[in-house]
Amino acid sequence: MEREEAFARAQASVAQDGYVIASADNANGVISTTQGVAGSTARVPYNIVVAEEGAGSRVSLALAFGTTGGMVLNQQDVLMQFCKTLSAVGR
């Protein structure tokens, strides 16, 4: 799949999942998003990088957060979000 198409699909997927797109730099293949944390003013950043690789594209995902202040992370939820994003790109 062309990088531009993979980028557009990734961007649409995270927007549909309720992430706020802070920036989307198609030229560099970087999508920076955030999502609110229930019961807090904290925001969790979720970043996606789409790069050309061979005849297709490589998609890298990064979720950066701190668990201070009682924030709890469910590993399954993170994995599910990663799978949803990758699945949307791969359709």
LINFENMO-V270993 format. One record per helix or strand of 3 or more residues. SS is the DSSP state (helix for helix, strand for strand). FROM is the first residue (numbers start at 1). TO is the last residue. Records with the same first field share a line. If there is no record, write none. Layout:
SS = FROM-TO + FROM-TO
This chain:
helix = 3-16 + 68-70 + 75-90
strand = 20-25 + 30-36 + 43-53 + 56-64
